[in-house]
Amino acid sequence: MRASINRPPTPDAEEDQEKELSLQEIINIKLIESGEKERLKELLRERLIECGWRDEMKTLCRAFTRKKGRNNVTVDDLVHVITPKGRASVPDSVKAELLQRIRTFLVSAAL
Amino acid sequence: MSAPNDDNASAHSQLSSHFLAGLLDSIIVDVASECHRIARLGLDRNLEEEEEELRLSTQARVMVADPSNSGEANSKYVVDIFGQTHPAIANEVFECMNCGRAIMAGRFAPHLEKCMGKGRKARLKTTRSSTAAQNRYSRSSPVPAYSPYSNSHSVNRVVNGTTGVTGEDFVESTFEET
């Protein structure tokens, strides 16, 4: 994997805050460039379908749509409807698997 | 050596969680967007039907709870949870696949018993070839040369030779006979 960003970490304490932000950005860019972000997203999507999470969210959307009226719903409405339950109801095994893969990536990318 | 690694690990964990949350939010938006599309295009045909079904089920509940519809007394006119009545004997008529007659569904099982040859008077319906085979085997039982048959319990009924009482002997004998 060709690293397009090479920056040795600076040990200074005051710069920690700045470094934290840019480290995140660095990671994000590395993930995207290597294609790992896409693979992770696909993996997460697949696991969430398997465990019925997606069906649960769709049911919530349908219930809301029925109440509010088919032509009155917005994407924003639906996002707000499913976000709290969605974030809370991801199975622990799925979370663990994804976190493990991300951590592995971080280690392998020598971050 | 271990301290920097621990910091690294916890930073990694934090970053990983943060990144996972971002991934999840992105998937949530995808799901919301798809549901929005389905809602606006009217692709969800069951949207109104569920309310209809809910109403029907509450209606049925009321009918069941109503004591004037008690089941056991008037057996022929019991109302089930969907409000339907059924006669005691199923009355749909169809064609028997064995004899080709028009049979009532509720009388099909007894008809099949007679039709396919289980009961006393049922034998009249056997075909010529199976009758011939039965006669062949029943004739051979008193003859001492065919001793395997006389020991077998299924002499009169075996037509296709599928029972394996004395498996190998039976097969060989069949070949000898023909």
Interface residues (C-beta under 8 A of the other chain):
Chain A: L23 Q24 I27 N28 L31 K37 L40 K41 L44 R45 L48 R54 M57 K58 C61 R62 T65 R66 R70 N71 V73 T74 V75 L78 V79 V81 I82 T83 G86 R87 V90 K95 L98 L99 I102 R103 L106 V107 L111
Chain B: H12 S13 L15 S16 S17 H18 F19 L20 A21 L23 L24 D25 S26 I27 I28 V29 D30 V31 A32 S33 E34 C35 H36 A39 R40 G42 D44 L47 E48 E50 E51
